[in-house]
Amino acid sequence: MENHHEDDNLKRELGLLDGTMLVVGSMIGSGIFIVSADIARQVGSAGWLTLIWIISGLITMIAAVSYGELSSMFPKAGGQYVYLKEAYNKLVAFLYGWSFFAVIQTGTIAAVGVAFSKFAAYLYEPLSDENILFELGFFKLNASQIVSIFTIILLTYINSRGVKNSKMLQTVMTLIKILSLLGLIIFGFTLGAKAEIWDANWADAWNTRSFNTEEGSWLPISGSALITAISAAMVGSLFSSDAWNGVTFIAGEIKNPKRNVGLSLFLGTLIVTVIYILANLMYLAVVPFEEIATAKSDRVAVVAANYIFGNIGTLIIAIMIMISTFACNNGLIMAGARVYYTMAKDGLFFKKAAVLNSASVPAWALWAQCIWASALCLTGKYGALLDFVMIIVIIFYILTIYGIFILRRKMPNIERPYKAFGYPFLPMIYIVAASALCVSLLITRFETCGWGVLIMLAGIPVYYFTKPKEI
């Protein structure tokens, strides 16, 4: 993350297991407990629900194994920001950093904060988004937004006090998160699974239909409407599988990074993909399809827990998911500030972001991130935040993976200890599939995705106005 001369002081302490756990821990956040409801409403059948998760997993794994080449070429400084700077130029790198601050990281923090409040409202109903506290014109402030913002401020404050104790906390919370999901899956299949529910869910496995929330009825879909539904559904599953690239940000702290970064990316994304597919098969074995699609506040995991353990179990699961989303946001808040810090040191971000406080943490960057993420909590619901974030995430993944092709031409002789697996076919498949998804989303979800793109493009004038004059 830091400049080269500081890299020597970063201790290489993390092995393959640590790297893999970091990938798994970063990926599993809020999505798997929530988004299957929306996917079910979009595509309307068990076969398609499962297929969407399989495709998302494969796409994510292709991206991750392609990334291995970049992380082995630039093992010192970490992350997408550096890869984009090397493959393109400073403007593209700046736009990534700008979007990372304005859309990607803060939007994800907001979405995960909203997810936390969804499950908090399950424990205590008045905290729900139906409880409107204040209205002014079209602006409504609800209780759930207050809860989301409160958790973001609290975590930012904890992080601004220093980094020592958050590492241990992170590990414990990550274990709770992985175990609660595995527990849900195992008990789901052993205690909750009913043959008649499974059979009913799979009876019409490939029937494509969409759920109209206003009327509470299903409509058959085909052709372009189906493509629209599939791309809308992919947003949730891809969001659930995102953040796998976090391990590249800390490549400087990994033992034998040339081997381990690429390998932990592969193993981590593989493990999570398998867990996610199993989780959805468990939902389909335990919960009637109709109820997956209409789960209250999209809390699919709570509905499943209710079928498996009864009432007490749902409370335990809701608390575990709250711990999971809390941990996820702790990691996001910590990592985000590090990226702005590095950019500021490169002269590509507000100078204040490079200032460390007495606890040697980039506090200004942390609070700036906190304020904007809190503002985003006020703008949209969970699904809208996902659209807003994912369109930009995918655009930069496309650019980064295309960067592999550019760098093969631009720097043919640089050492590549790890080559992109299946090059050029797999990276190309990713680029084509992801581009199709972006185009489809921009056409069909313009009111949410458009804002993300607008904010990203706003970075261009900002870059030229703030760019230090070359001497």
Disulfide bonds with the S-S distance in Angstrom:
none
